[in-house]
Amino acid sequence: MTIHPLGLDPGLCLIGDAWCAADSGDRLPLYNPSDGSVLCEIAAGGAADVDAAVAAAQAAMAGAWGRTTAMERGRILHRMHRLVLDHADELAQLESLDVGKPLKQGHADVVGLARYLEFYAGAADKLHGDTIPYQNGFTVYTLREPHGVAGIIVPWNYPMQIIGRAAGAALAAGNAVVLKPAEEASLTALAFAEIGRRAGLPAGALNLVPGRGPEAGAALARHRGVHHMSFTGSVRVGRLIQQYAAENIVPVTLELGGKSPQIVFGDADLGAALPVLISAGLQNAGQTCSASSRILVHQSRYDEVVEAMAERYRALRVGPASDNPDVGPVVSNRQKGIVEDFLGQGGDLTRAAEADIAADAPNGGAYVRPTLFACDKPDHVLARDEIFGPVQVAIPFSDDEEALAIANGTDYGLVAGCWTMNGPRQMRMAKEIRAGQVYINNYGAGGGIEIPFGGVGLSGHGREKGFEALHGFTRVKAVSNFHG
């Protein structure tokens, strides 16, 4: 298969205003999760390419991009928004092929990317400082300034959406960006970089260096010319990114996943809750940082909820992305092995339901049977650790106190959902659940573009989305003017 995102050779980096091969000349194979075939080869960028990209970003900050007004930054982002929509079908196909997600999810991700660009286009010239009442004879105010060069490393599960929420905010705030996509899924990152060029970003405002994490990613995080790092991915790599950035005393935004609960109380509207309990856990084959992998159910309705979920599990369609199934493959056979290792540790639990994989699914595809466990052990490894696959555990609880104890009983704290019609309980749960986002009688699986997103504990720190992201991509300067 020959893949040319927006007509590009996929084996290139964007440095300054030029598409070029990696300095080493090396390339990496990119695999199709649906059948295991090689889609194409991408550039295997390294330290030399990161050096060149950072230098281009620094030149852009000192030159045309640094002089671009906030209003014009917004106009460029708006043109990018329009170009994303103009290429919606191609981008959706690329994301579906690259990640293995059903095509309908690829289209949803295009809409998400476009909306990020639209939001940040409108916000670019509305990022204000403050005036501060002070002593007579002084005028004191603050300015919000870009950090400078922003290093952004995105994962393979939602490339378009995460690029939109990170790079979109960084550019809107006036930073120059060096973007490093995941080696498992780089096609829409390539397309995004070309869209930026076509929309009129000055040379060096947006640079792209594909490659392996230990090479290109580490070089970016350690680079002395980078002034802010944004990373979405695993806890293990997040620790490394923070350590690398600390060498240069650089601020870091980390979003590192979770083990997010949905809590179903006895008075819940199950008609509204049931579809969300499943979709928020199995979207993108469970490879979602905010996936609701733990379903906590009051014991009075536990059997009812588990059986209703099991019935829906058994009806799931699992197959190649091109068939637009309910659940596609996981991103790679390596990831399949990780998920299956977890499943193997569930032998002491009850498998309430499993979905079947389509009989005609290609043998080389990375398919995992979506599995629902009934679990009366809240500290079980399947109820404690992030699996990042189509696996959910249903856990009973007896009262509000136990529900809170179980919900807060992991080292993560990204998202939580709460299904109850009791107003005081809603308020208490929202306050006492340890998470960056809490949804009452809904579950946003990451939420809207406008809603701050981020976690506590092992889920990371800093916030993306909305104006909070713009605040993270800027620093505050205080100015005190004495005029007598």
Protein Blocks (a to p, Z undefined) as FASTA:
>chain_A
ZZdeehiafkbccehjaccddfklpacddddfknopafbdcddddfklmmmmmmmmmmmm
mmmmmmpcfklmmmmmmmmmmmmmmmmmmmmmmmmmmnopafklmmmmmmmmmmmmmmmm
mmmmmcccddddddehiacddddddfbiacddddfklmmlmmmmmmmmmmmnopacdddd
dfklmklmmmmmmmmmmnopaehkaccdeddfklmmmmmmmpmkbcbdcddddfklmmmm
mmmmmmnopacdddebjaddddddfkbcfklmmmmmmmmmmgghhpafklcfbccddfkl
mmmmmmmmmmmmmmpccddfklopabdcdfbfklmmmmmmmmmmmmmpccfbdcdddfkl
cfkbccddddddddfbfkbmklmbcfkpabddddddfbfklmmmmmmmcfbdfbdcdddf
bfklmmmmmmmpgcfbdcehiaeenpafklccddehjnogcjeehjklmmmmpccddddd
deZZ
